[in-house]
Amino acid sequence: MNVTEHYTGHVEPNGDAARRVLEALTITKLSVGPMDNNAYLLVCRATGEALLIDAANDSDRLSDLVGHGPDRPSLRTVVTTHQHPDHWQALGAVAGAHGANTVAHPADAAPLPVPPDLLVEHGDTVPVGECTLEVIHLRGHTPGSIALLYRDPAGHPHLFTGDSLFPGGVGKTNSPEEFTSLLDDVERRVFAALPDDTWFYPGHGDDSTLGAERPKLAEWRERGW
């Protein structure tokens, strides 16, 4: 698999992966499947241990992303951000092939094709080698949707939002109550808690920053989606 080192936050469906190199962690983004799902491979640079966010589809491509040589990272964990099937089509194949533990929120665990090895709640942490991801529960797109936050000691925060936050709005909801719940959580647990230079990585499409989206929050609430 070709991996570009020029990271912009955009990857093409069925195209190259893109890698971002931080001081302690690398982040590699790949688009998989017919719905342009983003999968993110995080690798601790000190230990070579890896975590995959959303084994959405194309298990062979995801295994190629991890690599096949003796120096490939050790995929220890696969996190599923929420229960919708487009985010877990390759979960069983990838976790089984690599002997990885699977992680999800209990409210979204039942529909997954394999029972999670670890259930996480808001405020829990998930390790990636010597690095740590914080779990943020965002209720509304699904009952158990989670985001994962990496606070880079040498830079700005990095937030993996699943389908709860995109450039231009929050994720799809099925009722006014669910929309209000999701936007409330996104405002309180994300925008109120993190700085503008937080870079976020959604479940589909391009990345953005909280600073770019913050001025639009009132507009999102007014339009109701």
Number of C-alpha atoms within 10 A of each C-alpha: 13 10 15 14 12 10 16 12 18 16 22 15 17 14 13 16 23 22 21 16 15 14 12 16 23 16 19 23 25 24 28 26 18 11 14 19 23 27 26 28 22 27 26 23 19 12 15 18 21 25 26 27 24 25 28 26 26 19 20 12 18 23 16 12 22 22 14 10 7 7 8 13 21 20 24 19 24 27 26 27 29 27 22 17 13 19 27 24 19 23 25 18 19 23 20 13 12 15 14 21 16 22 21 26 24 16 17 20 19 13 13 19 14 15 15 20 13 15 16 22 16 16 10 13 16 18 15 23 20 14 20 16 19 20 23 24 25 27 21 26 26 22 18 21 26 29 27 25 23 19 17 15 11 9 11 15 18 20 25 24 27 28 24 28 27 21 18 15 17 22 21 16 18 11 13 12 10 17 22 17 17 26 26 16 19 24 13 13 15 21 17 12 10 18 14 16 15 22 19 23 27 24 26 20 19 16 19 21 19 19 15 14 16 14 10 14 16 10 12 15 15 9 7 15 18
